[in-house]
Amino acid sequence: MVNLATNQVQKVITGKQYKFGVPVSMALSGHDLFVDTLNQDSSGNDTWALTEVSIPDGQLVRVLQNAPYHLSNPTQVFACGPYMFIANLGPSQSSVSSGPGLLSVSEIGGGGYGPGTITQIEAESGILDRVISGARYQLKGDSAMECFHGNLYVADTGANAVTVIDPATGLPLQVLRGSEYGFASPDGMATWEDHLYVANGSGGSVTDIQFNT
């Protein structure tokens, strides 16, 4: 943690209790920081955790892992309203050799995973709301999320689509796909006013979608 006014380091958050093996992504909600991380158990198998840290003092709030959260190769943790969403690529379909601290984010997002899921929790309590999955969501490689007009948008590189989800119910509202969108492995999103911008990782392009409000 760095004080931006003085550029002085406030503290370095570390310790076994945080489960910070390989931090993958982070998100803020209220006064807490959420970090999804890759760890390894005593047998060398990959395990995943979502660590919540209090921003004012850097103290550990909780670590969420194992069942029932179904964290599996998460690529992004994202806050939308009172919820935290974790995009999971799903179990690896091929072996990846790695030692402690050696697996990079680019390797985590590689091929050979699926099916994709999204873990939804209450940000304040850490209580699991639901694990979003199923054919109707068309999640094959969910890699980026954005909160836009109160809904969750999920860019999926495997499906070349963007799935729109109602955070309150977890139900799919729409799946944006088709040649008119020009999606090519969409892997990033940003918003401005009524525009949703989608970065196409293998298309050398950005899709600008304007919504009527």
C-alpha positions as CSV (number, residue, x, y, z in Angstrom):
1,M,0.0,0.0,0.0
2,V,1.4,3.4,-1.1
3,N,0.4,6.9,0.0
4,L,0.0,8.6,-3.4
5,A,0.3,12.1,-1.8
6,T,3.8,11.3,-0.6
7,N,4.8,8.2,-2.6
8,Q,5.7,6.6,0.6
9,V,5.1,2.9,1.2
10,Q,2.4,2.5,3.9
11,K,2.8,-1.2,4.3
12,V,3.6,-4.4,2.5
13,I,0.8,-6.9,3.1
14,T,2.3,-10.4,3.5
15,G,2.0,-13.5,5.5
16,K,0.9,-17.1,5.2
17,Q,-2.6,-16.2,6.6
18,Y,-3.3,-14.2,3.4
19,K,-2.8,-17.1,1.0
20,F,-1.0,-14.7,-1.4
21,G,0.7,-17.4,-3.5
22,V,0.4,-15.8,-6.9
23,P,-2.1,-12.9,-6.8
24,V,-4.1,-12.8,-10.1
25,S,-6.5,-9.9,-9.8
26,M,-7.9,-7.4,-7.3
27,A,-11.1,-5.4,-6.8
28,L,-12.3,-2.9,-4.2
29,S,-15.6,-2.9,-2.4
30,G,-16.2,-0.4,0.4
31,H,-13.2,-0.3,2.7
32,D,-12.0,-3.8,1.7
33,L,-9.6,-5.2,-1.0
34,F,-10.4,-8.5,-2.6
35,V,-7.6,-10.6,-4.1
36,D,-7.9,-13.8,-6.0
37,T,-4.8,-16.0,-5.8
38,L,-3.2,-19.2,-6.9
39,N,-1.7,-21.4,-4.2
40,Q,-0.4,-25.0,-4.1
41,D,-1.2,-27.6,-1.5
42,S,1.4,-29.9,0.2
43,S,1.1,-32.3,-2.8
44,G,1.9,-29.6,-5.4
45,N,-1.7,-29.3,-6.6
46,D,-3.1,-25.9,-7.6
47,T,-5.6,-24.4,-5.2
48,W,-7.4,-21.1,-5.4
49,A,-8.6,-18.6,-2.8
50,L,-10.3,-15.2,-2.6
51,T,-8.7,-13.1,0.2
52,E,-10.4,-10.1,1.7
53,V,-8.2,-7.4,3.4
54,S,-9.2,-4.3,5.3
55,I,-7.8,-1.3,3.5
56,P,-7.3,1.0,6.5
57,D,-5.1,-1.4,8.5
58,G,-4.2,-4.2,6.1
59,Q,-5.7,-6.8,8.5
60,L,-7.1,-10.0,7.1
61,V,-10.9,-10.1,7.0
62,R,-11.4,-13.6,5.6
63,V,-10.2,-16.2,3.1
64,L,-12.8,-17.9,0.9
65,Q,-11.7,-21.2,-0.7
66,N,-12.7,-24.7,-1.6
67,A,-16.4,-25.8,-1.7
68,P,-18.9,-24.3,-2.0
69,Y,-17.2,-21.4,-3.8
70,H,-16.0,-23.5,-6.8
71,L,-13.1,-21.3,-7.6
72,S,-11.4,-22.8,-10.6
73,N,-8.7,-20.9,-12.5
74,P,-10.2,-17.5,-11.8
75,T,-9.2,-14.7,-14.2
76,Q,-10.8,-11.7,-12.6
77,V,-12.6,-10.6,-9.4
78,F,-15.0,-7.7,-10.0
79,A,-17.4,-5.6,-7.8
80,C,-20.9,-4.8,-9.1
81,G,-23.2,-3.2,-6.6
82,P,-23.2,-5.1,-3.3
83,Y,-21.8,-8.2,-5.0
84,M,-18.3,-9.6,-5.8
85,F,-18.1,-11.7,-9.0
86,I,-15.2,-14.1,-9.7
87,A,-14.8,-15.3,-13.3
88,N,-13.6,-18.9,-13.5
89,L,-12.1,-20.5,-16.6
90,G,-13.0,-23.9,-15.1
91,P,-10.8,-26.9,-14.6
92,S,-7.7,-27.4,-16.8
93,Q,-8.1,-29.9,-19.5
94,S,-4.4,-30.2,-20.0
95,S,-1.5,-30.3,-17.6
96,V,0.6,-27.2,-16.9
97,S,3.9,-27.5,-15.3
98,S,4.6,-24.9,-12.6
99,G,6.4,-24.4,-9.4
100,P,5.4,-22.1,-6.5
101,G,5.3,-18.6,-7.7
102,L,6.2,-19.4,-11.3
103,L,2.8,-19.6,-13.0
104,S,2.1,-16.3,-14.8
105,V,-1.3,-14.7,-15.5
106,S,-0.8,-15.3,-19.2
107,E,-0.4,-19.0,-18.6
108,I,-3.5,-19.1,-16.3
109,G,-5.5,-17.7,-19.2
110,G,-4.3,-20.2,-21.7
111,G,-6.3,-22.7,-23.6
112,G,-7.5,-26.1,-22.4
113,Y,-10.0,-25.0,-19.7
114,G,-13.7,-25.1,-19.2
115,P,-16.6,-24.9,-18.9
116,G,-16.6,-21.4,-17.5
117,T,-18.4,-20.3,-14.4
118,I,-18.9,-17.2,-12.3
119,T,-18.9,-17.2,-8.5
120,Q,-21.2,-14.6,-6.9
121,I,-20.8,-13.6,-3.3
122,E,-22.1,-10.9,-0.9
123,A,-19.2,-8.4,-0.6
124,E,-20.1,-7.4,2.9
125,S,-20.4,-10.9,4.4
126,G,-18.6,-13.2,2.0
127,I,-21.8,-15.4,1.8
128,L,-22.1,-17.3,-1.4
129,D,-25.1,-16.2,-3.5
130,R,-24.7,-18.6,-6.4
131,V,-22.4,-20.2,-8.9
132,I,-23.5,-19.0,-12.4
133,S,-23.1,-21.8,-15.0
134,G,-25.0,-23.6,-17.7
135,A,-25.4,-23.6,-21.5
136,R,-27.8,-20.6,-21.5
137,Y,-24.9,-18.3,-20.3
138,Q,-22.6,-19.5,-23.0
139,L,-19.5,-19.2,-20.8
140,K,-16.6,-21.0,-22.4
141,G,-13.7,-18.8,-21.4
142,D,-15.0,-15.8,-19.4
143,S,-12.0,-13.4,-19.1
144,A,-13.3,-9.9,-18.3
145,M,-16.3,-8.3,-16.5
146,E,-17.8,-4.8,-16.4
147,C,-20.7,-3.3,-14.4
148,F,-22.9,-1.2,-16.8
149,H,-26.3,0.3,-16.1
150,G,-26.7,-2.0,-13.1
151,N,-26.0,-5.2,-15.0
152,L,-23.0,-7.4,-15.2
153,Y,-21.3,-7.8,-18.6
154,V,-19.0,-10.8,-19.2
155,A,-16.6,-10.9,-22.1
156,D,-16.0,-14.5,-23.1
157,T,-13.0,-15.3,-25.3
158,G,-14.1,-18.9,-26.0
159,A,-17.6,-18.1,-27.1
160,N,-16.7,-14.8,-28.9
161,A,-19.6,-13.2,-27.0
162,V,-20.6,-10.9,-24.2
163,T,-23.1,-12.2,-21.8
164,V,-25.4,-9.8,-19.8
165,I,-26.4,-10.9,-16.4
166,D,-28.8,-9.5,-13.8
167,P,-26.8,-9.3,-10.5
168,A,-29.9,-9.5,-8.3
169,T,-31.1,-12.8,-9.7
170,G,-28.1,-14.2,-11.5
171,L,-30.3,-14.8,-14.6
172,P,-29.0,-14.1,-18.2
173,L,-30.6,-11.2,-19.8
174,Q,-28.9,-11.3,-23.2
175,V,-26.0,-12.8,-25.1
176,L,-24.4,-10.4,-27.5
177,R,-22.8,-12.2,-30.4
178,G,-22.7,-12.2,-34.2
179,S,-20.6,-10.8,-37.0
180,E,-22.0,-7.3,-36.5
181,Y,-20.1,-7.1,-33.2
182,G,-16.8,-8.1,-34.6
183,F,-15.9,-10.0,-31.5
184,A,-12.6,-11.9,-31.8
185,S,-11.5,-13.4,-28.4
186,P,-12.9,-10.4,-26.4
187,D,-10.8,-10.1,-23.3
188,G,-11.3,-6.6,-21.9
189,M,-14.0,-4.0,-21.4
190,A,-14.5,-0.3,-20.4
191,T,-17.5,2.0,-20.3
192,W,-18.1,5.7,-20.9
193,E,-21.6,7.3,-20.6
194,D,-23.8,5.0,-22.7
195,H,-21.0,3.2,-24.5
196,L,-19.5,-0.2,-23.8
197,Y,-16.1,-0.8,-25.3
198,V,-14.9,-4.4,-25.9
199,A,-11.3,-5.2,-26.7
200,N,-10.8,-8.0,-29.2
201,G,-7.7,-9.9,-28.2
202,S,-7.1,-11.6,-31.6
203,G,-8.9,-9.1,-33.8
204,G,-6.7,-6.0,-33.5
205,S,-9.9,-4.0,-32.8
206,V,-12.2,-2.5,-30.2
207,T,-16.0,-2.8,-30.5
208,D,-18.0,0.2,-29.5
209,I,-21.6,-0.6,-28.5
210,Q,-23.9,2.2,-27.7
211,F,-27.0,1.6,-25.6
212,N,-30.2,3.6,-25.6
213,T,-31.2,4.8,-22.2
